[in-house]
């Protein structure tokens, strides 16, 4: 089930699709409640392809409607069966709203996620559909009860606190309803200390007025988000269109390690609950979509549609999924390219520092900078040739010869590398090899005086 993220969190952390349907879409008769005003009965479903057996799924899993899937086509088909959705023509989104302040909660670069959605939306529907907003500002204006949950005062709630207040309200409602339903049994049965006991003892029971403020915030949230995601369309008559998609991150951070202390950290809890509360408190449907990896961990984004807009959301996912994955590949390639460009720029900076040190006759410092440039970009022959020049000044002739050989292997027309290797070989006593280097330098650059003088000097040794 997904009460406060039971489907969305695992889906995001595992890099699979997860769907939380609209609150109350399926009756919860016969199901053990956790928090009745938030519970959305769920099922974990991972199929790789559709089969006729799915037609019997209503009989096998009568009340399970939130589920995981690896294939968006499976998600679409099974969702329609489980939710008993009537047939209707697909409708495209008419506005896609990116909640910028929600993406500020991410611990990874937010553009890594938003650009995938933006580019996909522009390609499929056009740029005019995209809208940006601060959801916290909107909720502060529309959900007045959040003011009463902000430190218990009636002062205007700050936009940065409205999402946190919403998450806090969801958590308090969850615990209050859980304790109200199961508290007597827990006190009587006294189960071993566990998550259940922790839920009972984690916080003191809030006052009745405070719980009423939480309930009021939940009701106002449902009205506010549904209003945001609907659009009045004037045709012959005025009617509602469930045409809006709200885009938020599913989770703020990468999957934490098992038993990690960060899960219990206040900052983590606030960010995670702020994002999860948007659909839980509004009762809207939400789909979690994997969009690649960051630092080897799955990354996801979530789309939210109005309460009752489950068909629209599943259809939108089917329309957008392939384009989203295409944009993921483009962003990943772009990131790799940007990283390569950045390394090349850093290597050039290191080389220039080496050149300055060389001119100042700080040979070891120059060698250090050239070595840094090589480490950043090891395919540039100039870096090896320049380091060879610095090695020559320190009397490290073998190192100079080796660097010049590497430079020549990368670019056989590097005249300076032949000159410096010839010099190193001459100083090492390898006169014939040195003569060959100077001769080849003259082939590449016939007027090179340094090569001509060195070759004449060596030829006299053999006369």
C-alpha positions in Angstrom: 0.0 0.0 0.0 1.0 3.6 -0.4 0.0 5.7 2.6 3.0 8.0 2.9 5.2 6.6 0.1 5.0 2.8 0.4 5.1 2.4 -3.4 6.7 5.7 -4.6 9.8 5.4 -2.4 10.8 1.8 -3.4 10.0 2.5 -7.0 12.3 5.5 -7.0 15.1 3.8 -5.2 15.0 0.7 -7.4 14.7 2.5 -10.7 11.3 1.1 -11.7 7.8 2.5 -12.4 5.5 3.0 -9.5 1.9 4.1 -9.5 -0.2 5.5 -6.7 -3.8 5.8 -7.8 -6.3 8.5 -6.7 -7.4 8.2 -3.1 -10.6 6.1 -2.7 -10.5 4.7 -6.3 -10.8 1.2 -4.8 -12.7 0.4 -1.7 -10.6 -0.7 1.3 -13.2 -3.2 2.6 -11.4 -6.2 4.2 -8.0 -4.4 4.3 -6.2 -3.7 7.6 -6.1 0.1 7.7 -3.0 2.1 8.6 -4.2 5.7 8.2 -7.7 5.6 6.6 -7.6 9.2 5.4 -4.4 8.6 3.5 -4.4 4.9 2.7 -4.3 3.9 -1.0 -4.4 0.2 -1.2 -1.6 -1.2 -3.2 0.2 -4.1 -4.8 3.7 -4.6 -5.9 3.7 -5.9 -9.5 6.7 -6.5 -11.7 5.8 -8.1 -15.0 8.0 -8.0 -18.1 5.3 -8.5 -20.7 1.5 -8.6 -20.9 -0.3 -11.9 -20.9 -3.9 -13.1 -20.9 -3.5 -14.2 -17.3 -3.6 -10.6 -16.4 -7.3 -10.6 -17.3 -7.8 -12.7 -14.1 -5.9 -10.2 -12.0 -9.1 -8.6 -10.6 -10.1 -12.0 -9.2 -6.7 -12.8 -7.8 -5.9 -9.3 -6.4 -9.2 -7.7 -5.7 -8.2 -4.6 -3.9 -4.6 -4.0 -4.9 -4.2 -0.9 -7.1 -0.9 0.7 -6.4 1.9 -1.2 -8.1 5.4 -1.4 -9.5 6.3 -2.3 -13.1 9.4 -2.3 -15.3 7.5 -1.8 -18.6 5.3 1.2 -19.1 3.0 -0.8 -21.4 2.4 -3.3 -18.6 1.8 -0.3 -16.3 -0.8 1.1 -18.7 -2.7 -2.2 -19.4 -2.7 -3.5 -15.8 -3.7 -0.2 -14.5 -6.7 0.0 -16.7 -7.8 -3.5 -15.7 -7.2 -3.1 -11.9 -8.8 0.4 -11.8 -11.7 -0.7 -14.0 -11.2 2.3 -16.2 -13.8 2.8 -19.0 -12.5 3.2 -22.6 -12.1 6.8 -23.8 -9.9 8.6 -26.3 -6.5 9.7 -25.2 -6.1 13.3 -24.3 -2.8 15.1 -24.4 -1.7 17.3 -21.5 -2.5 20.9 -22.0 -0.1 22.2 -19.4 2.9 20.7 -17.7 3.8 22.5 -14.5 7.4 22.1 -13.1 7.5 22.8 -9.3 10.8 24.7 -9.2 11.0 24.9 -5.4 10.5 21.2 -5.1 13.5 20.6 -7.3 15.5 22.8 -5.1 15.2 20.0 -2.5 17.2 17.7 -4.7 20.7 16.7 -3.6 21.8 16.2 -7.2 22.0 18.8 -9.9 18.3 19.7 -10.5 18.9 20.3 -14.3 19.8 16.6 -14.5 16.1 15.9 -13.9 14.3 19.0 -15.2 16.0 19.0 -18.6 14.8 15.5 -19.3 11.2 16.6 -18.7 11.5 20.0 -20.4 13.1 18.6 -23.6 10.6 15.7 -23.8 7.6 18.0 -23.4 8.9 20.5 -26.0 9.5 17.7 -28.5 6.1 16.0 -28.0 3.7 18.9 -27.2 5.6 22.2 -27.8 7.2 24.7 -25.5 3.9 26.6 -24.9 2.7 23.8 -22.6 5.5 24.3 -20.1 4.9 26.3 -16.9 7.1 26.9 -13.9 5.9 27.7 -10.4 6.8 27.7 -6.8 4.4 25.2 -5.3 5.1 26.5 -1.8 3.9 30.0 -2.7 0.7 28.5 -4.2 0.0 26.3 -1.2 0.7 29.2 1.2 -2.0 31.2 -0.5 -4.5 28.4 -1.0 -4.1 26.1 2.1 -4.8 28.5 4.9 -4.6 25.9 7.6 -0.8 25.6 7.0 -0.6 29.0 8.7 -1.9 27.4 11.9 0.6 24.5 11.6 3.6 26.9 11.3 4.7 26.9 14.9 1.1 27.1 16.0 0.8 30.8 15.1 -1.6 32.6 12.8 1.2 34.5 11.1 1.5 34.1 7.3 3.3 30.9 6.5 6.6 31.4 4.7 6.8 29.8 1.3 9.8 27.7 2.3 7.9 26.3 5.3 4.6 25.5 3.6 5.8 22.3 2.0 7.5 21.3 5.3 4.3 22.1 7.2 2.3 19.9 4.8 4.7 17.0 5.3 4.5 17.5 9.1 0.7 17.5 8.9 0.7 14.2 6.9 3.0 12.6 9.4 0.9 13.6 12.4 -2.3 12.5 10.7 -0.7 9.1 9.9 0.5 8.6 13.5 -2.7 9.9 15.1 -5.0 7.6 13.0 -2.7 4.6 13.4 -2.6 5.0 17.2 -6.4 5.5 17.3 -7.0 2.3 15.4 -4.3 0.0 16.8 -3.2 1.7 20.1 -5.4 -0.4 22.3 -4.2 -3.7 20.8 -0.6 -2.6 21.1 -1.0 -1.7 24.7 -2.6 -5.0 25.4 -0.5 -7.3 23.3 2.7 -5.4 23.9 4.6 -6.6 20.7 8.4 -6.6 20.7 9.9 -3.1 20.1 9.7 -2.6 16.4 8.6 0.0 13.9 5.1 -0.3 15.2 6.2 0.5 18.7 8.3 3.3 17.4 5.3 4.8 15.6 3.4 4.7 18.9 6.1 6.3 21.0 7.9 8.6 18.6 5.9 11.7 19.4 3.5 12.9 22.1 -0.1 12.9 21.0 -0.8 16.3 19.5 -3.8 18.3 20.8 -7.2 17.8 19.3 -7.3 21.3 17.7 -3.9 20.6 16.1 -5.1 17.4 14.6 -8.2 19.3 13.3 -5.8 21.8 11.6 -4.1 18.8 10.0 -7.4 17.5 8.7 -8.4 20.9 7.5 -5.1 21.2 5.7 -5.7 17.8 4.0 -9.2 18.9 2.8 -7.9 22.3 1.6 -5.0 20.6 -0.1 -7.4 18.4 -2.1 -9.3 21.4 -3.4 -6.1 23.4 -4.1 -4.2 20.8 -6.1 -7.3 19.7 -8.0 -7.9 23.3 -9.0 -4.3 23.7 -10.1 -4.5 20.6 -12.3 -7.8 21.4 -14.0 -8.6 23.9 -16.7 -11.9 25.5 -17.6 -12.3 25.2 -21.3 -14.9 27.3 -23.1 -16.5 25.5 -25.9 -20.3 25.3 -26.5 -20.5 24.6 -22.7 -18.1 25.1 -19.9 -16.6 21.8 -18.6 -13.6 20.6 -16.6 -10.5 19.1 -18.3 -8.2 17.0 -16.2 -5.3 18.2 -18.5 -2.6 19.3 -16.1 0.5 17.5 -15.0 2.5 18.6 -12.0 6.2 17.6 -12.1 8.1 17.0 -8.9 11.1 14.9 -7.8 10.0 11.7 -6.2 12.7 11.6 -3.5 15.4 14.2 -2.6 18.4 11.9 -2.4 19.9 8.8 -3.7 18.9 5.5 -2.1 20.4 5.4 1.5 22.2 2.4 2.7 20.4 -0.1 4.9 20.3 1.2 8.5 21.9 4.5 7.4 21.6 7.3 10.0 20.7 9.8 7.4 17.2 8.3 7.1 16.6 9.5 10.7 18.2 12.9 10.1 15.7 15.8 10.4 16.8 17.3 7.1 16.2 14.1 5.2 12.8 13.5 6.9 11.6 17.1 6.1 12.6 16.9 2.4 11.2 13.4 1.9 7.9 14.1 3.6 7.5 17.4 1.9 7.5 15.7 -1.5 5.5 12.6 -0.5 2.8 14.7 1.1 1.8 16.4 -2.1 -0.1 13.4 -3.5 -0.9 11.8 -0.1 -2.6 14.9 1.3 -4.3 15.9 -1.9 -5.5 12.4 -2.9 -4.2 12.9 -6.4 -2.7 10.1 -8.5 1.0 10.0 -9.0 3.4 8.0 -11.2 7.1 7.6 -10.5 9.2 7.3 -13.6 12.9 6.2 -13.7 15.1 8.5 -15.7 18.6 6.9 -15.7 21.3 7.1 -13.1 23.5 9.6 -11.2 26.7 8.4 -9.7 25.4 4.8 -10.3 22.2 5.4 -8.4 18.7 5.4 -9.9 17.1 8.8 -10.5 13.4 9.3 -10.9 10.8 12.0 -11.5 7.1 12.0 -10.6 4.0 13.2 -12.5 0.9 14.1 -10.6 -2.6 14.4 -12.1 -5.8 15.5 -10.4 -7.9 13.2 -8.2 -9.8 10.9 -10.5 -7.4 11.6 -13.4 -5.9 8.1 -13.3 -6.6 7.2 -17.0 -5.3 10.6 -18.1 -2.1 10.0 -16.1 -1.5 6.5 -17.4 -2.2 7.6 -21.0 0.2 10.6 -20.5 2.9 8.2 -19.2 2.5 5.9 -22.2 2.8 8.9 -24.6 5.8 10.4 -22.9 7.8 7.4 -21.7 9.9 6.7 -24.8 10.7 10.4 -25.3 11.7 10.7 -21.6 14.1 7.8 -22.0 15.5 9.2 -25.2 16.2 12.5 -23.5 17.9 10.6 -20.6 20.4 9.2 -23.2 20.9 12.7 -24.6 21.5 14.2 -21.2 23.9 11.5 -20.2 25.9 11.9 -23.4 25.9 15.6 -22.9 27.1 15.3 -19.4 30.0 13.0 -20.5 30.9 15.5 -23.3 30.7 18.5 -20.8 32.9 16.5 -18.4 35.4 15.9 -21.2 35.4 19.6 -22.2 35.9 20.6 -18.6 38.9 18.3 -18.2 40.5 19.6 -21.4 40.0 23.2 -20.3 41.6 22.3 -16.9 44.5 20.6 -18.7 45.1 23.7 -20.7 45.1 25.9 -17.6 47.7 23.5 -16.0 49.8 23.7 -19.1 49.8 27.5 -19.1 50.9 27.4 -15.5 53.7 25.1 -16.4 54.8 27.4 -19.2 55.0 30.3 -16.7 57.0 28.2 -14.3 59.3 27.2 -17.1 60.0 30.8 -18.1 60.8 31.6 -14.5 63.2 28.6 -14.5 61.2 26.8 -11.9 61.8 23.4 -13.5 60.3 21.1 -10.9 57.2 23.3 -10.6 56.8 23.3 -14.4 57.2 19.4 -14.4 54.4 19.2 -11.8 52.0 21.4 -13.8 52.7 19.5 -17.0 52.2 16.2 -15.2 48.8 17.5 -14.0 47.9 18.4 -17.6 48.8 14.9 -18.7 46.7 13.4 -16.0 43.7 15.4 -17.1 44.2 14.9 -20.9 46.8 12.2 -21.7 46.3 12.4 -25.5 47.9 15.8 -26.0 51.5 15.5 -27.4 52.3 19.1 -26.4 52.1 18.3 -22.7 54.7 15.5 -23.0 57.0 17.5 -25.2 56.9 20.5 -22.7 57.6 18.2 -19.8 60.5 16.8 -21.7 61.9 20.3 -22.0 61.7 20.7 -18.3 63.3 17.3 -17.7 66.2 18.3 -19.9 66.9 21.4 -17.7 67.0 19.2 -14.6 69.3 16.6 -16.2 66.7 13.9 -16.3 67.6 12.8 -19.9 66.0 9.3 -19.8 62.6 10.8 -18.7 62.9 13.5 -21.4 63.6 10.8 -24.0 60.6 8.8 -22.9 58.2 11.8 -22.9 59.4 12.8 -26.4 58.8 9.2 -27.7 55.2 9.4 -26.3 54.6 12.7 -27.9 55.9 11.4 -31.3 53.6 8.3 -31.0 50.6 10.7 -30.5 51.7 13.1 -33.4 54.5 12.1 -35.7 54.8 15.7 -37.0 55.8 17.2 -33.6 59.1 18.9 -34.5 59.9 20.0 -31.0 59.6 16.4 -29.8 62.2 15.2 -32.3 64.5 18.1 -31.4 64.2 17.4 -27.6 64.6 13.7 -28.0 67.7 14.2 -30.2 69.1 16.5 -27.5 68.4 13.9 -24.8 69.9 11.1 -26.8 73.0 13.2 -27.6 73.5 13.9 -23.9 73.0 10.2 -23.1 75.6 9.3 -25.8 73.2 7.8 -28.3 74.7 9.8 -31.2 73.4 7.8 -34.1 69.9 7.8 -32.8 70.2 11.6 -32.0 71.3 12.2 -35.6 68.2 10.4 -36.9 66.0 12.6 -34.8 67.6 15.8 -36.0 67.4 14.6 -39.7 63.7 13.9 -39.4 63.2 17.3 -37.8 64.7 18.8 -40.9 62.5 16.8 -43.1 59.5 18.2 -41.3 61.0 21.7 -41.1 63.9 22.2 -43.5 64.8 25.7 -42.3 65.0 24.7 -38.6 68.4 26.1 -37.5 68.5 24.2 -34.2 68.3 20.8 -36.0 70.8 21.9 -38.6 73.4 23.0 -36.1 73.0 19.9 -34.0 73.2 17.6 -37.0 76.4 19.3 -38.2 78.0 19.0 -34.8 77.2 15.3 -34.6 78.4 14.6 -38.1 81.9 16.1 -37.3 82.2 13.5 -34.6 82.2 10.8 -37.3 84.5 12.4 -39.7 
